[in-house]
Amino acid sequence: MDLKSLVDKLKAQGADLTTLKIETKVVGTTGRARALRTTIDLIDGDIVNEVHADFLTGDLEQLRAFHGEQVSKAEGIVAARIEMLKAILGKLGELLADEPETDES
């Protein structure tokens, strides 16, 4: 893969590299999904939670704790993602520094 292709792929995946999504979903026999979703913007630190009403009371209420545990585990994932981004950007910087300049005039 050439450097331009790598840069293009990184640009295309930009949002995926800066957003962490955690989803706990229950799908019944009707195929209708009910979900708890947490989205964390790794750049701004914004956290958005979406909670289907069925998770507030009744049988699905206990899954809120499970989802909360998954969100807590996300802290390690966030740290790993940041290290991965640093490594990618460092390698990209090295590649750009080693790339011979071309005269496109």
Backbone hydrogen bonds, N-H to C=O, Kabsch-Sander energy under -0.5 kcal/mol:
donor,donor_aa,acceptor,acceptor_aa,energy
6,L,2,D,-1.9
7,V,3,L,-2.6
8,D,4,K,-2.6
9,K,5,S,-2.4
10,L,6,L,-2.4
11,K,7,V,-2.4
12,A,8,D,-2.3
13,Q,9,K,-1.9
14,G,11,K,-1.1
17,L,13,Q,-1.9
18,T,14,G,-0.9
18,T,15,A,-0.6
19,T,15,A,-0.6
20,L,40,I,-2.9
21,K,19,T,-0.5
22,I,38,T,-3.1
24,T,36,L,-2.7
25,K,23,E,-0.5
26,V,34,R,-3.0
28,G,26,V,-0.5
28,G,32,R,-1.3
31,G,28,G,-1.6
33,A,31,G,-0.6
34,R,26,V,-2.6
36,L,24,T,-2.6
37,R,50,E,-2.8
38,T,22,I,-2.9
39,T,48,V,-2.7
40,I,20,L,-3.3
41,D,39,T,-0.5
41,D,46,D,-2.9
42,L,18,T,-2.7
42,L,40,I,-0.8
43,I,18,T,-0.6
45,G,41,D,-2.4
48,V,39,T,-2.7
50,E,37,R,-3.3
52,H,35,A,-1.5
55,F,52,H,-2.2
56,L,53,A,-1.8
57,T,53,A,-0.6
60,L,57,T,-0.5
61,E,58,G,-1.4
62,Q,59,D,-0.6
63,L,60,L,-1.4
64,R,61,E,-1.6
65,A,62,Q,-0.6
66,F,62,Q,-1.0
67,H,63,L,-2.7
68,G,64,R,-2.4
69,E,65,A,-2.1
70,Q,66,F,-2.0
71,V,67,H,-2.3
72,S,68,G,-2.1
73,K,69,E,-2.2
74,A,70,Q,-1.0
75,E,72,S,-1.5
76,G,73,K,-1.0
77,I,73,K,-1.2
78,V,74,A,-3.2
79,A,75,E,-2.1
80,A,76,G,-2.3
81,R,77,I,-2.7
82,I,78,V,-2.4
83,E,79,A,-2.1
84,M,80,A,-2.4
85,L,81,R,-2.9
86,K,82,I,-2.4
87,A,83,E,-2.4
88,I,84,M,-2.8
89,L,85,L,-2.9
90,G,86,K,-2.6
91,K,87,A,-2.6
92,L,88,I,-2.8
93,G,89,L,-2.4
94,E,90,G,-2.1
95,L,91,K,-2.7
96,L,92,L,-2.7
97,A,93,G,-2.2
98,D,94,E,-1.9
99,E,95,L,-1.2
104,E,102,T,-0.9
